[in-house]
Amino acid sequence: MRKKYKVNISFNAQNDLEHIFFYIAKDSINTAKKFILELEKKICSLDTMPERFALIPENVFFDTNYRHIIHKKYRIIYKTGDKSVYILRVVHGAKLIDL
């Protein structure tokens, strides 16, 4: 049986999701809802095998071991603990991350 992780979303990541929603909703509420649900599904999938996704290139600069999921043009940045996953940010791929 696979180990289950508790997925925690930081305040910053929650704000990121809200901003993404409102940005997309300017053009289409339905598209915004659909896209946020897709991101949330990816986030929830981290409850098993979160190590399956790549380490972020910025680890060299931050001296961290963060990972990311890339979904379309967005990156879900997270770190893993013993029994938990911490979603740190959800950012556009062209944006520099601010951790």
C-alpha positions in Angstrom: 0.0 0.0 0.0 1.3 3.5 -0.9 2.0 6.0 1.8 -0.5 8.8 2.1 0.6 12.4 2.6 -1.5 15.2 4.1 -1.6 18.0 1.5 -1.4 21.6 3.0 -1.9 24.7 1.0 -0.1 27.8 2.2 -1.7 31.2 2.4 0.4 32.5 -0.5 -0.6 29.5 -2.7 -4.3 30.1 -1.8 -3.9 33.7 -2.8 -2.2 32.7 -6.0 -5.1 30.4 -6.9 -7.5 33.3 -6.3 -5.6 35.7 -8.5 -5.4 33.1 -11.3 -9.1 32.6 -11.0 -10.0 36.3 -11.2 -7.5 36.9 -14.0 -9.0 34.1 -16.2 -12.6 35.0 -15.1 -12.2 38.4 -16.8 -12.7 36.5 -20.0 -14.7 33.6 -18.9 -16.0 32.5 -15.5 -16.5 28.9 -16.7 -13.0 28.7 -18.1 -11.7 30.0 -14.8 -13.6 27.5 -12.7 -12.5 24.6 -15.0 -8.8 25.7 -14.8 -8.8 26.1 -11.0 -10.4 22.6 -10.6 -7.7 21.2 -12.8 -5.0 22.8 -10.6 -6.7 21.6 -7.5 -6.9 18.0 -8.9 -3.1 18.2 -9.5 -2.6 19.5 -6.0 -4.7 16.7 -4.4 -2.8 14.1 -6.4 0.2 14.8 -4.3 -1.3 12.8 -1.4 0.6 9.8 -3.0 4.1 9.7 -4.4 4.8 13.4 -4.4 8.4 12.7 -5.2 7.4 11.7 -8.7 7.6 15.3 -9.9 10.9 17.1 -10.8 13.0 19.2 -8.5 12.8 22.9 -9.4 15.9 24.4 -11.1 15.9 27.3 -8.5 16.9 24.9 -5.8 20.6 25.7 -6.7 19.9 29.4 -5.7 17.7 28.8 -2.7 19.5 25.8 -1.2 16.2 23.9 -1.1 14.7 20.6 -2.3 11.4 22.0 -3.7 9.5 20.3 -6.5 7.0 21.4 -9.0 4.1 20.2 -11.1 3.8 22.0 -14.5 0.2 22.4 -15.6 -0.2 24.3 -18.9 1.6 27.6 -18.3 1.6 27.4 -14.4 3.9 25.8 -11.9 2.7 24.4 -8.5 5.7 24.7 -6.2 5.8 22.4 -3.2 8.0 20.7 -0.6 7.6 17.3 1.0 7.9 16.4 4.7 7.8 13.1 6.4 4.0 12.7 6.2 3.0 16.0 4.6 3.2 18.0 1.4 3.3 21.8 1.5 2.1 23.8 -1.5 4.1 26.9 -1.4 3.1 28.8 -4.5 1.2 28.5 -7.8 2.8 30.8 -10.3 2.9 31.5 -14.0 5.9 29.8 -15.6 7.3 33.1 -16.9 7.2 34.6 -13.4 10.1 34.4 -11.1 9.1 32.6 -7.9 9.0 34.6 -4.7 9.3 32.1 -1.8 
